[in-house]
Amino acid sequence: VDKCSPYQDCSVTCTSTSQCNDMVIECPIRGSCNIECVGTQSCQNLVVNASQSQYGHVNVVCENNELSMSDHGDHDQCNGLKVYGSVMDSNTGDVSIACNGDLHACLAMAVFCPLHGDCLLACNGDSACA
């Protein structure tokens, strides 16, 4: 479990294979949670939990590593991702997920939208959400 500081914005960047696989990130009580998953299988089965956040947004970006030398391209950046939005009455922050990676960047993703904010999902890559 990676706990962010409870009262300030939190940023986590995962850039290598398996770096943040099976990790649980507990977002701040008062602050935004920004997660960036770059490259093949960098955040498989990652859990982002903002359910107790009183204030703040959740932003997750899953994308290709532009510096990758792989002949097969990047894939499965956020396969199995689970995101839990805030259930607190005070939080009107959004959950935003951008699946910009190619080939199953966000396959088998589960998103639990916030009680009072919007859920924004963008599937921009080739077969990103399929």
N, C-alpha and C positions, 0 to 999 in steps of 0.2 A: 504494500500500500504506500503510495506516495501522497503525503498530505501537504497541501499548499498552506502557506501562512494564512491564518484565518481572516485577516483584516486588510489584505492588499491583493491586487491582481496577481494572477499566477500564469506563467507561461512554461510549457513543456514542449521540447522539440526532440523528436525521435528520427534519426537519420540513417541508422544502420539496420541490417536484417536482424530481426528478433529483439531489437533494443527495448521496446516497450510492450512486447507480447505478454499477455496475461496480467498486465499491470492494472491496478485499481488506483485511479487518481481521485482524491477527495478535494473537490473545489472549495474555494474560500467561502466563509460565512458571509462576508461583505467584500465582494470583489469579483472581477470577471475571471473566467478560466479559458485560456487560449492554448489549444493543443495543435501541434503541427507534426504530421506523420509523412515523412519524405522517403520514398524508396521502397523496394520490394519487401513485403512482409514486416514492415517496421512496427506496426501496431495491431497485430492480429489478436483478437479477443480482448482488446483493451476495454476497460470500464471507466467511464467518466461520470462521476456522481456529483451532481449539483443539487440534489434533492433538498438539502437543508440550507441552501444559499438564501439569505435574506435580501441580497442586492447583488446584481451583476448579470452578465451575459455568459453564455457558453459558445465558444467558437472552435470548431474542429475542421482542419484542412487535411485532406488525404491526397497526396500528389506524387507524381513521378519525380525522381531525382534526375535533374537535367545533366548531372555529371556522370550518370551511370554508364558503364561501358558494356553492359549486358547486351548480348545479341537478341535476347528474347524480350527485352523491354521490362519495365517495372510492372509489378502486379501485386494484388492482394494487400495493399498498404493497410487497410482498415477492415479486413475480412473478419466478421464476427464482432464488430464494434457494438458496444452498448452505451447509450447516453441517457442519463436520467436528469430531466429538467427539474427546476425547483417546484416544490409543493407548498411553499410558504406564501401566505397572503400578501406579504409586503413586496415580493419580488415580481416585477413586470418585465424582467429581462428575457430576451429571446434565446433560443437555441438555434444555432446556425451551423450546418454541416455542408462542406463543399467537397464533393467526391470528384476531384480533378484527375485522378490517376487512371491509367488505362487498365483494362482487363481485371475485373472483379475488385476494384479498389474498395468498394463498400458492400461486397456480397454478404448476405446473411446479417445485415445490420439491424439493430433494434433501437428505436428512439422512443422515449417516453417524454412527451412534450410537457413544457412547464404549465402550471396551473393558470397563470395569468399572462404569459408571454406567447409569442408566436414560435412556431417550428418552421425553420427555413431549410429546405434540402435542395441542393443543386447536384445533379448527376451530369457532369460535364465531360468526363473521359469516355473513351471507347469501352462499351460494356461495363461502365463504372459501377452501376447498381444492379447489374444482371448476373 
